[in-house]
Amino acid sequence: MNFTVDQTQFSKSLQNVSRFVAARSQLPILNNILIETDKDQIKLTATNLELTIQEIIPAKVESPGKITVPAGELTEFINYLSAGKLTANLTENNLLEINSDKQSATFATQTTEDFPPLPVFDENKTVELPLSQLATVLEPVIFAAATEDTRPVLTAILTKFSQDEVSLVATDGFRLSKATTILDKPISQEDLTLLIPAKSYSEVLKLSKGQKNIRLAFDSDTSQVCFYLDQVILISRLLQGDYPDFNRILPKSTSTTVTVDKLEFIQAIKVSSVFAKSSANVVKFKIGTGSIQIFANSPQVGKNQSEVEAKIEGKPLEIAFNFRFLLEFLNICKSPTLTIGLNESLTPALFKDPASQNLLHVIMPVRLQD
């Protein structure tokens, strides 16, 4: 194996790929990056068995080959080199020799036999859509997925593909987001329902900046999904299990509707959060006529009361929420106003962004203390 590559591109790709190397794996080979050269390009692959990435970069290949190299040391060394051309050569002793104008190094390698092979996906089981459309439904829901593995299924985003629609749902048991988008171009694919880890989607957003389209391929036999980007392939395991019946959580109707200025509401909640942080993040709302009174009380700090004007239709109500859940939803709202649908003090509250008609968000209230 012998190739010449641009240091800047090589370093950037190594840094991307090395993030997916297994941490403290019992399989030593998973600490390595697989380097494959063929037809004037290099393929860099890393995996932690949950996520696998392959990035392709151009190179001048004198002789093809493949080998695995310790990820951390190789990435760090290449990053420290000056910009310019690098040459790499696999010696007879299976050392990877790398040379720049003023630096040289050799790295111990391992053969590729034990490196997990990439799965083969059925080209007939694919979905292609504009990346902007996927981002439109992904960004408003991803924050609502669970981050702890207490209930692994809740760390996934329920993803439903139909012929002309994509629907995503995420919940951590305390709040739920559902977003839907109508596809500009219908997909010739049977309906699919998948549990894709939220962290996999998060990586897709990071890796796809500046790109126009994304293609997804599915492998039901190995329970994996593959995201194809311009020069990157990301493969994720699908989660298995029964996702909560979210339709039972969504309120069918509401008896009180509140419309409030988003920025004023955010400011009042942030002020109350100063006192709520040491009291389980609880902020109390008293919804009356023409305004919302907001209370926070902490025996260790003190208490606060704010008032925000609002258009209120329906009966008065007192209800409490975790302020962090409110702010995380408000931060993704695009409209200058927010609509809240309420029923009782302990029933789910329905939040809507008037600028995003296909987005629904539900937050479970906190029990009020007498």
C-alpha positions in Angstrom: 0.0 0.0 0.0 1.4 3.4 -1.1 -0.4 6.7 -1.4 0.0 10.5 -1.4 -2.7 12.7 0.3 -3.3 16.3 1.3 -2.5 16.8 5.0 -5.4 19.1 5.6 -8.0 16.8 4.1 -6.5 13.7 5.7 -6.4 15.4 9.2 -10.0 16.6 8.9 -11.3 13.2 7.9 -9.3 11.4 10.6 -10.7 13.6 13.2 -14.3 12.9 12.0 -13.8 9.2 11.8 -11.8 8.8 15.1 -14.9 10.1 17.1 -16.5 6.7 16.3 -13.7 4.6 17.6 -14.8 2.4 20.5 -13.7 3.7 23.9 -12.1 1.1 26.2 -13.3 -1.8 24.0 -12.5 -5.4 24.9 -11.7 -5.9 21.2 -8.4 -4.2 20.5 -9.1 -3.9 16.8 -11.9 -1.5 17.6 -9.3 1.0 18.8 -8.1 1.2 15.2 -9.1 3.0 12.0 -9.3 0.9 8.9 -7.4 2.5 5.9 -8.3 1.2 2.4 -6.8 2.6 -0.8 -8.2 2.0 -4.2 -8.7 4.0 -7.5 -7.3 7.3 -6.4 -9.2 7.4 -3.1 -8.8 6.5 0.5 -11.6 5.0 2.6 -11.3 5.6 6.4 -13.5 3.4 8.6 -14.1 3.3 12.3 -16.8 1.6 14.5 -17.9 1.1 18.0 -20.4 -1.6 17.0 -23.3 0.8 17.5 -22.2 3.4 14.9 -19.9 2.8 12.0 -18.5 5.6 9.8 -16.7 5.5 6.5 -15.3 8.7 4.9 -13.8 8.8 1.4 -11.1 11.3 0.4 -9.1 11.7 -2.8 -5.5 10.6 -3.0 -2.9 9.5 -5.4 -2.7 5.8 -5.0 0.5 4.0 -6.2 -0.5 0.6 -5.0 -3.8 -0.4 -3.3 -4.1 -2.2 0.0 -5.8 -2.1 3.4 -4.6 -2.1 7.0 -5.7 -0.9 10.5 -3.8 1.7 12.5 -4.3 3.0 16.1 -6.8 5.8 15.8 -5.7 8.2 18.5 -2.0 8.4 17.8 -2.4 8.5 14.0 -5.0 11.3 14.2 -2.9 13.4 16.6 0.3 13.0 14.6 -1.3 14.0 11.3 -3.1 17.0 13.0 0.3 18.4 14.2 1.9 18.3 10.7 2.1 21.3 8.5 -0.2 21.7 5.5 1.1 20.0 2.3 1.4 16.6 0.7 2.0 13.5 2.8 3.2 10.1 1.5 2.3 6.8 3.2 3.8 3.4 2.6 3.2 0.0 4.2 6.6 -1.6 4.7 7.6 -5.2 4.5 7.4 -5.4 8.3 3.8 -4.1 8.2 4.7 -0.7 9.6 2.8 2.3 8.1 5.5 4.8 7.2 4.3 8.4 6.8 6.5 11.3 5.5 6.0 15.0 5.1 8.6 17.6 4.1 10.2 17.8 7.6 8.6 15.0 9.6 8.4 11.2 9.4 7.0 8.4 11.5 6.1 4.7 11.5 3.0 3.2 13.1 2.4 -0.4 14.2 -0.5 -1.9 12.3 -2.9 -4.8 12.6 -4.3 -6.8 9.8 -7.9 -6.4 8.8 -9.3 -9.9 9.4 -10.8 -9.0 12.8 -12.2 -5.7 11.8 -16.0 -5.9 11.5 -17.1 -5.9 7.9 -19.6 -3.3 6.6 -23.1 -4.8 6.0 -24.4 -5.0 2.5 -27.6 -3.1 2.0 -30.4 -3.8 -0.5 -30.4 -1.0 -3.1 -34.1 -1.6 -3.5 -34.8 -0.7 0.1 -33.8 2.9 0.0 -35.3 6.3 0.7 -33.9 9.5 -0.8 -35.0 13.0 0.3 -33.7 16.5 0.6 -31.6 17.0 3.7 -33.5 20.2 4.5 -36.8 18.2 4.8 -35.2 15.7 7.1 -33.8 18.5 9.2 -37.2 20.2 9.3 -38.7 17.3 11.2 -35.6 16.2 13.1 -34.5 19.4 14.8 -37.8 20.0 16.6 -38.0 16.5 18.1 -34.4 15.3 18.8 -34.1 17.2 22.0 -37.1 15.4 23.5 -35.5 11.9 23.3 -34.2 10.3 26.4 -30.4 10.6 27.1 -30.2 7.8 29.7 -30.5 4.1 29.0 -33.0 3.4 31.7 -35.5 2.7 29.0 -33.4 2.2 25.9 -36.3 2.4 23.5 -36.8 6.1 24.6 -33.4 7.0 23.4 -34.6 6.4 19.8 -36.7 8.5 17.5 -39.7 6.7 16.1 -39.3 7.3 12.3 -42.2 6.5 9.9 -41.8 6.7 6.2 -44.8 6.5 3.9 -45.1 7.1 0.2 -45.3 10.9 0.5 -44.7 11.7 4.2 -42.0 11.4 6.9 -43.1 11.5 10.6 -40.7 11.6 13.6 -41.7 11.2 17.3 -39.4 11.5 20.3 -40.2 11.2 24.0 -38.3 10.8 27.3 -41.5 10.0 29.3 -41.9 13.6 30.5 -42.4 15.4 27.2 -43.1 14.4 23.6 -42.5 16.0 20.2 -44.0 14.9 16.9 -43.1 16.5 13.5 -44.3 15.6 10.0 -43.3 16.8 6.6 -44.9 16.1 3.2 -42.2 15.0 0.7 -41.8 17.1 -2.4 -41.1 13.9 -4.4 -43.0 10.7 -3.3 -40.8 7.7 -2.5 -41.3 4.4 -4.2 -41.1 2.4 -1.0 -43.4 0.5 1.2 -44.3 2.0 4.6 -41.5 1.7 7.1 -41.4 2.2 10.9 -37.9 2.3 12.5 -36.4 3.1 15.9 -33.3 5.1 15.0 -31.2 6.2 18.0 -31.3 10.0 18.5 -27.5 10.1 18.8 -27.3 8.6 15.3 -29.5 11.4 14.0 -27.4 13.9 15.8 -24.3 12.7 14.0 -26.1 12.9 10.7 -26.8 16.6 11.4 -23.2 17.2 12.2 -21.8 15.4 9.2 -24.3 16.7 6.6 -23.8 20.4 6.9 -23.8 22.1 3.4 -25.2 19.0 1.7 -28.4 18.9 -0.3 -29.7 15.3 -0.2 -29.5 12.2 1.9 -30.2 8.6 1.1 -31.2 6.0 3.6 -30.9 2.3 3.1 -32.3 -0.4 5.4 -31.4 -3.9 6.3 -34.1 -5.7 8.2 -32.0 -8.8 8.6 -29.3 -7.1 10.6 -31.5 -4.4 12.0 -29.3 -1.5 10.7 -29.8 1.7 8.8 -27.3 3.4 6.5 -27.1 7.1 5.8 -25.4 8.0 2.6 -24.0 11.5 2.3 -21.7 12.9 -0.4 -18.4 11.4 0.9 -19.5 9.8 4.1 -21.4 6.7 5.0 -22.9 6.4 8.5 -24.3 3.0 9.7 -26.4 2.8 12.8 -27.9 -0.1 14.6 -31.7 0.1 15.0 -33.2 -0.2 18.5 -35.7 -3.0 19.2 -38.7 -2.8 21.5 -42.2 -1.5 21.9 -42.4 2.3 21.5 -45.1 4.0 23.7 -48.4 4.6 22.1 -48.0 8.3 21.7 -51.5 8.8 20.3 -52.8 8.1 23.8 -50.7 11.0 25.2 -51.7 13.6 22.7 -54.8 15.6 24.0 -57.8 15.2 21.7 -59.2 18.5 22.8 -58.4 21.3 25.3 -60.6 23.4 27.6 -58.2 26.3 28.0 -56.2 27.9 25.2 -53.4 30.4 25.9 -51.7 32.5 23.3 -48.6 34.4 24.6 -45.7 36.4 23.2 -42.8 34.0 23.0 -39.9 36.4 24.0 -41.8 37.8 27.0 -42.7 34.3 28.1 -39.1 33.2 27.8 -37.8 36.1 29.8 -40.3 35.5 32.6 -39.4 31.8 32.8 -35.7 32.6 32.8 -36.2 35.0 35.7 -38.2 32.4 37.6 -35.6 29.8 36.9 -33.1 31.6 39.2 -35.3 30.5 42.1 -36.6 27.2 40.6 -33.2 25.6 40.0 -32.8 24.7 43.7 -36.4 23.5 43.9 -36.6 20.6 41.3 -36.9 23.1 38.4 -40.6 23.7 39.2 -42.3 26.8 38.0 -46.0 27.4 38.8 -48.4 29.1 36.4 -51.7 30.8 37.4 -53.8 31.3 34.3 -56.5 33.8 34.8 -58.1 36.5 32.7 -55.7 38.3 30.3 -52.5 37.2 31.9 -50.3 34.4 33.2 -48.8 34.8 36.7 -45.6 32.8 37.1 -44.2 31.8 40.4 -41.1 30.1 41.7 -40.2 29.4 45.3 -37.1 28.0 46.9 -36.7 27.8 50.7 -32.9 28.2 50.2 -33.0 31.2 47.9 -36.3 33.0 48.0 -39.3 33.4 45.7 -40.3 35.3 42.6 -43.5 36.3 40.9 -43.8 37.6 37.3 -46.8 38.4 35.1 -47.1 38.1 31.3 -50.0 39.3 29.2 -51.8 36.6 27.3 -54.9 35.9 25.3 -56.8 33.3 27.3 -59.9 31.4 26.2 -61.6 29.0 28.6 -61.5 28.4 32.3 -58.9 29.6 34.8 -56.2 27.0 35.8 -53.2 26.5 38.0 -50.5 24.2 36.6 -46.7 23.7 37.1 -43.9 22.6 34.8 -40.2 21.8 34.7 -38.9 25.2 33.4 -36.1 23.4 31.4 -38.6 21.5 29.3 -40.4 24.8 28.5 -37.3 26.6 27.5 -36.0 23.8 25.3 -39.2 23.8 23.3 -39.4 27.6 23.2 -35.9 27.7 21.8 -36.9 25.8 18.7 -40.1 27.8 18.0 -40.0 30.1 15.0 -43.2 32.1 15.6 -43.3 35.3 17.7 -46.2 33.7 19.6 -46.9 30.4 21.3 -50.2 28.6 21.8 -50.8 26.3 24.8 -53.7 23.9 25.1 -54.7 22.9 28.7 -57.3 20.7 30.5 -56.5 20.0 34.1 -53.5 20.6 36.4 -52.2 17.0 36.0 -53.1 16.3 32.4 -50.7 16.7 29.4 -50.4 20.2 28.0 -50.3 20.7 24.2 -47.8 23.3 22.9 -47.9 24.6 19.4 -45.7 26.8 17.3 -48.0 28.7 14.8 -45.2 28.9 12.3 -44.8 25.0 12.3 -48.3 23.6 11.7 -46.9 20.0 11.5 -45.3 20.2 14.9 -46.9 19.1 18.1 -45.2 19.1 21.6 -46.6 17.8 24.8 -45.2 18.4 28.3 -46.4 16.6 31.4 -47.1 18.9 34.3 -45.6 18.6 37.8 -47.9 17.9 40.7 -48.6 21.1 42.6 -47.6 21.2 46.3 -50.2 22.4 48.8 
